[in-house]
Structures are given as C-alpha cells and as structure tokens.
Amino acid sequence: MHPEDQYAVRALKAGASGYLTKNTAPEKLVDAIQIVAAGRKYITPELAESLASHLTEDKEKPLHNSLSDREFETIRMIASGKKLSEIAAEMSLSPKTVSVYRARILEKCACAPTEN
C-alpha cells in the first residue's frame, strides 16, 4: 500500500468522515463537503480503486512480507525469547528504537490492540 492509502485508512478508522489528497481538484473539495454534510463518507474514486486493489493483494501475501529487514530481524529475536534490551545490544540500537520496531511490527501485522 502507498503511504497515502495508509494515511487514508488510518484517518477513516480514527473516525474521519472523508479523505482527500493534496492533489485533489478544488471542485472535489466542495463535493466532499456536501457528501460529508449529508452524513455519508467520502473518498476519491482513485483512492477507492487503490484500496480495493490492495484488498486482494494483502490477503495473498503473508503478513511478515510487509516488514522491513530490521523489523523482521527484531521479530525473530522477540520470538526467540530475547528481551528488548538484549535485542538492542545485539543490533547496536537503543532500546527505544527496538520498541519503535516492535510497535511497527504490531501495526503492520494487525496485532495492535484495538480500542472499544
């Protein structure tokens, strides 16, 4: 998924009623405002197509394929039972950086806790 798609999904999951990119034509902004004001959701047709095409791609690929090399290395070490401080020392990183990798892994693999 492209970063713009990811921002849109995050925004909509967080409760946004619509999403426009910076390069959306100004007249589309008026359309979006009217649609949202009517109580509906709005995304551009291009974004809708992009999101739809990624739905099937995401199901076909294992979740770990979306991880960077460092994130994959981190998850392997976590799975082997190492503590974050041990991982940080072995990878020559700060524990905070390892925590960031761990948070990204959880997010990418849809393991992050959801708010109810």
N, C-alpha and C positions, 0 to 999 in steps of 0.2 A: 504494500500500500504506500502511496506517496504521502509525504508529510501533511499536505493539505487535506487529504482524505482522513488522516488520523486526527487532525485538529477538529474536523467537522464531526466525526463520530464522538470524540470526547465532549465537544460542546453540546451536542444533542443529548448524549447520555446524562450530562450535567443539568439538563433542563432547558436548554435553549430551544426556542420555537422555530429557529431558522438558521441558515448559514450561507453566507456569501463570501466569495474570494475577493481579493483586492482588484482583480481584473474583470470583475463583473460589470457589465454595461450599466450606466446610471439609471436607465429606464427600468432595468430589472429590480433595482432597489425599491422603486415605487410599487412594482408588482408584489415584491416580497413583503413589504409593509402592509399592503392591503390583505394579503393572504393570512399573515400572522394576526392582524387585527380582527380577522373573521374567525380566529380561534383554531386555525389549521397550522400545519408545519410547512416550512419552505426550504428547499434546497434546489440548486440549479439542475437542469436536466443533465448537464455534463457530469456533475458530481454524482447524481443518481446513477448514471451509467457506469461510472468508475467504481462506485461502491458495489453495485450489482455484479460487475465482472470479477471483483475481488472475493465475493462470497464463495464462489465455486473454487477459486484458486486456493483460498485459505483452508478449505476442507480437504483438499487433495494433498497438501504439504504437511509434514509433521511439524508440530509447534516449535520444536527446537531449531528448525531451519531458519527461523527469523532472528535467531540470536547472533550477535557479533562473536568473533573468535574469543574475545576476552570474557564475554558473558557466558559462553559455552564452557570455557575453562573454569570459570567460577562455579557454575552449577555442578560440574563434575566433582569439584573439590567439596562443595557442600554435601553432595550426595555420598561422598566417601566418609563423611562424618567430621570433617575439619571445621574448626571454629573460624569465625570471620577474622580474628586476629592472626591465626595461623595462615589463612589464605592470603591475607595482606602481606605478611612477611615473606611468604613463598613467591608471591607475584611482584614483590618490591613496590607495593602500593600502600596508601594509607587505609586504615580500616573504614574510614568514611567512603572512600572510592569503592571499596568492596560492597559496602551497604548500598550504594547507588546502583552497582551492577545487579545486586540481588533484587532490588526494587524493580529494575527494568525487566529482569527475567520474569518476575511475578506478573508484571503488567503484560508483557508480550505473550506469555503462556496462559493468560486469562485466569491466573491463580490468585490475583489480588482480591482481598476481601471486598465485598460489595456492601454499601450502606443500605439499610432497610428503613 
